[in-house]
Amino acid sequence: MENKANLKEQILTASGVNPLKCMRCGKCSATCPSYDEMEYHPHQFVYMVEKGNIEPLLQSESLYTCLTCFACVERCPRNVQPAKLVEAVRLAVIREQGANHLKPQDIPALLDPDLPQQAIVSAFRKYAK
Amino acid sequence: MVFSYYPGCTLKTKAKDLDKYARASAEALGVTLEELPDWQCCGGVYPIAKDEIATKLSSVRALNRSKELGRDLITVCSACHNVIKQVNHDMQTDENIVAKVANYMKLDAPYRGETNVIHYLEMLRDKVGFDTIREKAVNPLKGKKIAAYYGCLLLRPSSVMAFDDPENPTIMEDLITALGAEPVRYSMRNECCGAYTTLEKKEIAQKKSNAVLASAEANGAEMVITACPLCLYNLKKNATEHDVPVKYFTEVLAEALGIA
């Protein structure tokens, strides 16, 4: 993993997010459908990245419970776009060699006859590089 | 009216009904959908990061092909629509992405987002018109209480999708009314079904899908319609506490048009 300052810079560049726009109203987390399943919530992603406290996020399962439903993006009164930040942190993890969260060999056991292809390609795009 | 048509991977496999009834209904409404030759899978979710290039190329290929054919591009699957429309927006606004895509693709003329991406529902509203559909509904679904489920992908981000009011959409309710049925409005119609978490965190998809159908049923829905194969799957398979029927909007449309 790159050093801390570079990592923050990379995440901000890849996401296009400026966390300093956040006024900490918490609406992103209030509207998040995955709130109950997350260790770190959308508003925490915003201020933790801003403070450079990124390491705990890299280790967190919260990266894989974000649904990218864009509720936080749509409803943020300051247009901070937290989901884009979550995506950039997730990419910082899975772009590392061997760090895929979902592997092709895991797939057969997860299939059922009705599962749409869309679910598989979407999960791969979210969980693997 | 002739349009290019992008069906997407799932409409060729698990969501054949979404495709079949879309084509049949279009024909009945005087619309010709010409499937794009050699289209590739959109990838299912929009690659959000600004430094993602390769993952956007399949969408650009479809968009550019449609531009070459001189036609607007029609999508039906919510996911395909979201991905292709957002990539098109990148091609209109992000110089860095445009330049890198041009380097990859070596097109005769650079692609800059010229193609209009139109969802099938928008085509019904803006090109065919709900009044025409009302006239052609030979088998109106009288008195049937139908709840539209929008989910996330058609509506958000509204600054790019510009599909409808993201918090209070009406397009599917207007379609339901035009088909002679009674639209059911409910609070969860634009909240997430759990999406791809069904693959490895099924409990999230179950919780979210159950919440959607609980809200629809509490408001009297006898049927739920959607444009998304993954929403349909989650609402049918993961909403374990509910059994209200869930169908593709195209199937209900075809039924009302007397061709299903």
Contacts between the chains, C-beta under 8 A, distances in Angstrom:
chain1	res1	chain2	res2	distance
A	13	B	50	7.0
A	13	B	51	7.2
A	14	B	49	4.3
A	14	B	50	5.8
A	14	B	51	5.1
A	15	B	48	7.5
A	15	B	49	6.7
A	15	B	50	7.4
A	16	B	50	5.2
A	33	B	191	6.0
A	33	B	192	4.6
A	33	B	194	7.8
A	33	B	208	5.7
A	34	B	197	8.0
A	34	B	204	6.5
A	36	B	207	7.9
A	37	B	201	7.2
A	37	B	204	5.6
A	64	B	200	7.6
A	64	B	201	7.4
A	65	B	197	6.9
A	65	B	201	6.6
A	65	B	204	6.5
A	67	B	152	7.7
A	67	B	192	4.9
A	67	B	194	6.8
A	67	B	195	5.0
A	67	B	196	7.8
A	67	B	197	6.5
A	67	B	204	7.7
A	67	B	208	7.9
A	68	B	45	6.1
A	68	B	48	7.3
A	68	B	195	7.4
A	69	B	152	4.1
A	69	B	156	7.2
A	69	B	191	7.6
A	69	B	192	3.7
A	69	B	195	7.0
A	70	B	152	5.9
A	70	B	156	3.8
A	70	B	157	5.4
A	71	B	152	7.2
A	71	B	156	7.2
A	71	B	191	7.2
A	71	B	192	6.9
A	73	B	156	6.7
A	73	B	157	5.4
A	74	B	155	7.6
A	74	B	156	4.8
A	74	B	157	6.1
A	74	B	158	6.2
A	74	B	166	5.5
A	74	B	167	7.9
A	83	B	48	7.3
A	84	B	48	5.4
A	84	B	49	7.8
A	87	B	48	4.4
A	87	B	49	6.0
A	88	B	48	7.9
A	88	B	49	5.8
A	91	B	49	5.6
A	91	B	52	8.0
A	102	B	199	7.5
A	102	B	200	6.8
A	106	B	200	7.9
A	110	B	199	5.2
A	110	B	200	6.7
A	112	B	237	7.5
A	114	B	14	6.6
A	114	B	233	6.0
A	114	B	236	7.4
A	114	B	237	6.1
A	115	B	14	7.2
A	115	B	198	7.5
A	115	B	199	7.9
A	115	B	233	6.6
A	116	B	10	4.6
A	116	B	13	7.6
A	116	B	14	4.4
A	116	B	15	6.1
A	116	B	229	4.2
A	116	B	230	5.5
A	116	B	232	7.8
A	116	B	233	5.3
A	117	B	9	4.7
A	117	B	10	4.8
A	117	B	13	5.5
A	117	B	14	6.4
A	117	B	41	7.9
A	118	B	8	7.7
A	118	B	9	6.9
A	118	B	10	4.4
A	118	B	15	7.9
A	118	B	44	5.0
A	118	B	77	7.2
A	118	B	79	5.4
A	118	B	228	8.0
A	118	B	229	5.3
A	118	B	230	4.9
A	119	B	44	7.7
A	119	B	195	7.9
A	119	B	196	5.4
A	119	B	198	6.0
A	119	B	199	5.8
A	119	B	230	5.4
A	119	B	233	6.8
A	120	B	44	8.0
A	120	B	199	7.1
A	121	B	9	6.7
A	121	B	41	6.0
A	121	B	43	5.8
A	121	B	44	3.9
A	122	B	43	7.7
A	122	B	44	3.5
A	122	B	45	4.7
A	122	B	79	7.0
A	122	B	195	6.8
A	122	B	196	4.2
A	122	B	230	7.1
A	123	B	196	4.3
A	123	B	199	4.6
A	123	B	200	7.2
A	124	B	44	8.0
A	125	B	43	5.1
A	125	B	44	5.9
A	125	B	45	5.1
A	125	B	47	6.8
A	125	B	55	6.8
A	126	B	45	6.3
A	126	B	196	6.2
A	127	B	200	7.8
